Amino acid sequence: MRIQVTRTGGFAGIERHAEVDTADRSDAAEWHALAGRAVADGRSTPPAGVPDGFGYRITVDGRTVYAADPRLTGEQRELVARVLKEGS
């Protein structure tokens, strides 16, 4: 499974992108479950955010959903944080 996150917006307006491929990971099942829940709660179009807040594009195996601060679900927030931290 390939999980991609793009974060845009914020005070500086800097875009950040990261990707995790779970193919060879020992914790792949955990990633799959988290990604499935995060995508299930996503929107098909970018939602309105708040001034200086972040917007997110989450793509899991070709399916893209959108979310924005401050209305991310717990699963979306966790997935975004993990991908941006551990991804390349």
C-alpha positions as CSV (number, residue, x, y, z in Angstrom):
1,M,0.0,0.0,0.0
2,R,1.3,3.4,-0.9
3,I,0.2,6.3,1.3
4,Q,0.9,9.9,0.3
5,V,0.2,13.1,2.2
6,T,0.5,16.6,1.0
7,R,0.1,19.4,3.5
8,T,-0.5,23.0,2.2
9,G,-1.3,26.3,3.8
10,G,-0.2,27.4,7.2
11,F,1.2,30.7,8.2
12,A,4.2,30.5,5.7
13,G,2.2,28.7,3.0
14,I,4.9,26.1,2.5
15,E,3.8,22.8,0.9
16,R,5.1,19.5,2.4
17,H,4.8,16.1,0.8
18,A,5.7,12.7,2.1
19,E,5.0,9.1,1.2
20,V,5.1,5.7,2.9
21,D,5.1,2.4,1.1
22,T,4.0,-0.4,3.5
23,A,5.1,-3.3,1.2
24,D,8.1,-4.3,3.3
25,R,7.1,-3.0,6.7
26,S,6.5,-5.3,9.6
27,D,3.7,-3.0,10.8
28,A,1.9,-2.9,7.5
29,A,-1.4,-4.2,8.9
30,E,-1.5,-1.3,11.4
31,W,-0.9,1.2,8.6
32,H,-3.6,-0.4,6.4
33,A,-6.2,-0.2,9.2
34,L,-5.3,3.4,10.0
35,A,-5.3,4.5,6.4
36,G,-8.6,2.8,5.7
37,R,-10.3,4.6,8.6
38,A,-8.7,7.9,7.6
39,V,-9.8,7.7,4.0
40,A,-13.3,6.6,5.0
41,D,-13.8,9.9,6.8
42,G,-12.3,12.1,4.1
43,R,-14.0,14.4,1.6
44,S,-13.9,14.2,-2.1
45,T,-13.2,17.9,-2.5
46,P,-11.0,20.2,-0.4
47,P,-13.1,21.6,2.5
48,A,-12.9,25.2,3.6
49,G,-10.2,25.6,6.2
50,V,-9.4,28.3,8.7
51,P,-7.0,31.2,8.1
52,D,-3.4,30.0,8.4
53,G,-4.6,26.5,8.9
54,F,-3.3,23.5,7.0
55,G,-5.1,21.6,4.3
56,Y,-4.3,18.0,3.5
57,R,-4.6,15.7,0.5
58,I,-4.4,12.1,1.5
59,T,-3.9,9.5,-1.2
60,V,-4.1,5.8,-0.4
61,D,-3.4,3.4,-3.4
62,G,-4.8,6.0,-5.8
63,R,-7.8,7.1,-3.8
64,T,-7.6,10.7,-2.8
65,V,-9.5,12.5,0.0
66,Y,-9.1,15.9,1.5
67,A,-9.2,17.3,5.0
68,A,-8.4,20.6,6.7
69,D,-7.6,21.9,10.2
70,P,-9.2,22.0,12.6
71,R,-11.7,19.3,11.5
72,L,-9.5,16.3,11.0
73,T,-10.6,13.1,12.6
74,G,-8.3,11.4,15.1
75,E,-7.4,8.8,12.5
76,Q,-6.6,11.4,9.8
77,R,-4.5,13.4,12.3
78,E,-2.6,10.3,13.3
79,L,-2.0,9.2,9.7
80,V,-0.9,12.6,8.6
81,A,1.6,12.9,11.5
82,R,3.0,9.4,10.9
83,V,3.4,9.8,7.2
84,L,5.0,13.3,7.5
85,K,7.4,12.0,10.2
86,E,8.3,8.6,8.7
87,G,7.8,9.1,5.0
88,S,10.2,10.2,2.4
